[in-house]
Every structure is written in C-alpha cells, then in structure tokens.
Amino acid sequence: MLNQRKGLGVQPENTFSGKTPSAEQNAPLMQRTITEMLGIRERSLSPPRAPRACRLGILGSKKDMTAELANELMQLLIEDIGTPQSVIVPVGCNSSIYIEGWAENNDIPVMLCEADFMKNGRMAAVYRDAQIQREGTHFMIFGGPRSQKPLQVARSLAKKGKTVYYLAYGATEIEEISPTVTLTPVKKSVN
C-alpha cells in the first residue's frame, strides 16, 4: 500500500508497454497532416514589409559649402534615393550646418551626433563617425584635400551593402561608390 501511494509499482497508462501498435491503431495518425501533428495553425500571408527606412548619414566636411550648393546637392540625392526619413549629421562642420538647415526647411528630422572630446579625447571624432555609420542606411561623404580616409570609409560602407555617395575635394560630380573598386558617376553634377 505504501508503494502505491508514492506511485511506485503502478504503471501509468501512457507509457510504452512493449507492444507495437497495429496498423489499425496507426490509421488515425496517418490521416492527420504534418501541420496538425506539429500543432501549426494555418494563417494568411503577412503583408509585405515596407522598404527599409532611408536614414541619410553625412560624413566628412566641405569647407566651401554654401546653402545653394547644399540644396542642389540634396536635390540630386533625392532624385536618386527618394526623400530620407531622417538625416544624421555631425555637429560643428560647415557642410552639416547647411544640410541641417535644408532638412529643417523640408520637415525632415535631424539627428545631431556630437563628439565628446572631454570624455573620449582624440578618439571622440572616430566614435562619432562610427555612430553615424551604425545609424545610417545611405551616406553622403565629403572627401578631404589630403587624406584618402573618406574614400576608404566610403568603400568600406559600400562593401557592407550601404548606398554611398562621394564628393571628392574640388570635384563637381557626385560619385556613387559601388562595392567594387571602380567609381560610377551619378547622372548629374553639382554646379
């Protein structure tokens, strides 16, 4: 009696008794579909996903940027990629000020990324640019007069599948950077 109360010596009904079920017993199982056996309910197809939001990141600086040049530059980009949902700009660059003004005039939200030199020292600008690279889906990169770093960053972002536009120092044409080494010019030029 003590063994029965603890469950010892009593075989539950759902355990294997050593006998294999006959084909007649298996028939109800064979008629069920796999989705029924796995407990998957049928459902309608989900609606197609909206295209990924276009967040335009601005990297580099163009010292001779003007409001007219910024408007012209952004209009060329809009023709190619459409209106961005937001613009991500670094704080304190000439080009950023004009692009920020353009975005506010067109009711496009602006995300300002500031370099915290007190906390991060010399690496502050690198951390700020890395944040812009993480947040953005499309990029406009301005080349500098001496460094090839902006072009290297543009190629790196293009290899990651991001859409990148590059304006070389002193150039009048925007170039779309493809994952390959070659540069393909966009249809129109600035100026």
Secondary structure, 3 states (H helix, E strand, C coil): CHHHHHCCCCCCCCCCCCCCCCHHHHHHHHHCCHHHHHCCCCCCCCCCCCCCCCEEEEECCCCCCCHHHHHHHHHHHHHHHCCCCEEEEECCCHHHHHHHHHHHHCCCCEEEECCCHHHHHHHHHHHHHHHHHHHCCEEEEECCCCCCHHHHHHHHHHHCCCEEEEECCCCCEEEEECCCCCEEEEEEECC
